[in-house]
Amino acid sequence: MDDGDAEYHQSYNHGTKQALLTPHLMHKGLKEMASKVRSALVAAGFLAILAGQSRAATVVVDPSNPNGWATMVTDSSGAQGSPNPTAGAAFVNGPATPPGGVGSLNLYTGDGTVGGDGSAQVRNSNYAGLLVSAITSLSYSTYVSSNNGQQAPYLTIWVHTDGGDDRLWFEPPYANQGNVDLNQWQTWDALNATAGWYDDNGTNGAGPGSNSVSLATLLADMAGAGYSNATIYNPSATLGGIRIATGFASPEDVFNTNLDNFTIGTSDGATTYDFEPGGAVPEPSSVVLSGMGLVAGLGAWLRRRRVTA
């Protein structure tokens, strides 16, 4: 009997019919089991990758794909459309090696005589309705080529509260995370900074410099003063409620700065916005690469297995 013609051989022993497994059947069964295990591991690996991507996504922002961001320049009053020929916002390569991809967003204003009291800024409108207290990560990276001796691009968040509207400010020089250095990339962890935050209302004495506090302290003080449930809102249809800006200082100041890797997270996951010049393709996420490597490694290990009789 050829091994390929039957799944088992039959024999009689003491009047009892028994099915005896042959080496062929054992080999075939183990191969099928290994195949199923391999398929299950591959499926589980890709599910893990997809879950990781949904919880930590990188979104490229470029001139053709703003993804909720909009740039603008203003005069000293903050008005759009007013003359400020010294200001601009441009997607560029570099400078140096950006923390994400190959490029960044260049924000600049001032020529040494005029314009330093105007601004260049970028705003995001995706987070209207989000409680500030629900934010689980909040950071961004900056590169400062020139400033007024201390300023780096700073963060402003427009909020509705139970007691009225307010604005929350975060300034890196006051964050206790090191000095603002020229010509190098620095990352500012706004959520966990022990200082750097204040609001328009000056709640409990909060203000720029040594009067700034942590975000957690500011929110607690605001709640104690009747300004609880701070919720992001967009002040107009064209103005997002999250802003990164440079400028609004003295007319003679010169600001030349770059922004990259703005990250904001909630319990649903974190999103990093990678600013790139048009056509740039950032490198794949390391978590995806490592996950695919793990799955490939498992598959290779299983393929090397040989079932012997």
MOHU-V523072 format. One line per field, one symbol per residue. ss: DSSP state (~ for helix, > for strand, _ for the rest). burial: # if it has 9 or more other ideal C-beta (glycine too) atoms within 8 Angstrom, else .. A space follows every 10 residues. Layout:
BEGIN
ss: ???
burial: ???
END
This chain:
BEGIN
ss: __~~~___>> >>>__>>>>> __~~~~~~~~ ~~~~~~~~~~ ~~~~~~~~~~ ~~~~~>>>>> >>__>___>> >>>>_____> _______>>> >>>_______ __>>>>>>>_ ________>> >>>>______ >~~~__>>>> >>>>>>____ ___>>>>>>> >__>>>>>>> _~~~______ _>__>>>>>_ ______>>>_ __~~~___~~ ~_>_~~~~~~ ~~~~______ >>________ _>>>>>>___ ____>>>>>> >>>>>>__>> >>>>>_____ _____~~~~~ ~~~~~~~~~~ ~~~~_____
burial: .......#.. .......... .#.####..# #..#..##.. ##..##.##. .##.###### ##....#.## #####..... ...#.####. ##.##..#.# ########## ....###### #####.##.# ##..#.#### #####.##.. #########. #....##### #####....# ....###### #.#.#####. ..#..#.... #####.###. ###.#.##.# ####....## #######.#. ########## ######..## #######..# .#....###. ##.##..##. .#....#..
END
